[in-house]
């Protein structure tokens, strides 16, 4: 089955650009990706609401092409009044899906806020807006970096699904086994909703290594060694990355993954090449 025929299909994540050039580039990226008929786009949100206006404006311009676009919304550092106002604004302009997160506060930035974890945010959204929003939450096949154990994190994941989330999107990973193991364990805890693998195309080793350290995604030794060996040869890095991630996606779909969510970093080409390689 191709990605396009999959019941949940594909989706693409963007970040809110902060320059005119960035905004223009994002709309070109959106147009190129829209041709693959994604189920939705999503737009990230800065810690403590730091990109609130830019996230909202980006969502408004991305969704002009007619494809559902979900703002990410994090609760850390915000109070309930702020979140309530934002939900009302989203509703008013016809947004009906969200990615609900706890988020991370950069050190030294304000207090935690009134809601401590994503399960509390999901409960709050349901209490305030009923079934208006389709809610996606984050999942961590290799465990959240702050979690004391896989088991503890899995229980917390199940808790936020039970709070009323409709689907989950995973942190990126390079081991299909980690994903299948996580899904199996979540199903055993009664989670029935789709768990969509988050896919990070490999285009730049230095950035990938920094990102992966911060979010707890394991880069297997054989991938690291090969990427290190390429040094500054970005063409080889991209060719190798395309091959590795295309094979990962194929395995995920063949094994029953209900779609693919691409972390695009506002670039169309890497995700498109991977999609073209899928059977
Ligand atoms: P939670 O689910 O609340 O979990 C956070 C930690 O607390 C975990 O260790 C968990 O085990 C533990 N925990 C959860 N609930 C409880 C509980 N009730 N009691 C005790 N412990 C608990 N970050 C951004 O800033 N902006 C974004 O737009 C953004 N988008 C993302 C999209 C996806 C798909 C993913 C996977 C991550 C994204 N992130 C984003 C990163 C995310 O904000 C961080 O990983 C953050 O540290 C955790 O958010 P969460 O919603 O997973 O938190």
Boltz pocket constraint, residues with backbone or C-beta under 6 A from the ligand:
constraints:
  - pocket:
      binder: B
      contacts: [[A, 43], [A, 44], [A, 45], [A, 46], [A, 47], [A, 72], [A, 73], [A, 74], [A, 99], [A, 100], [A, 101], [A, 102], [A, 103], [A, 104], [A, 116], [A, 117], [A, 118], [A, 119], [A, 137], [A, 138], [A, 139], [A, 144], [A, 145], [A, 146], [A, 147], [A, 148], [A, 152], [A, 153], [A, 154], [A, 156], [A, 157], [A, 159], [A, 160], [A, 169], [A, 170], [A, 171], [A, 172], [A, 198]]
      max_distance: 6.0
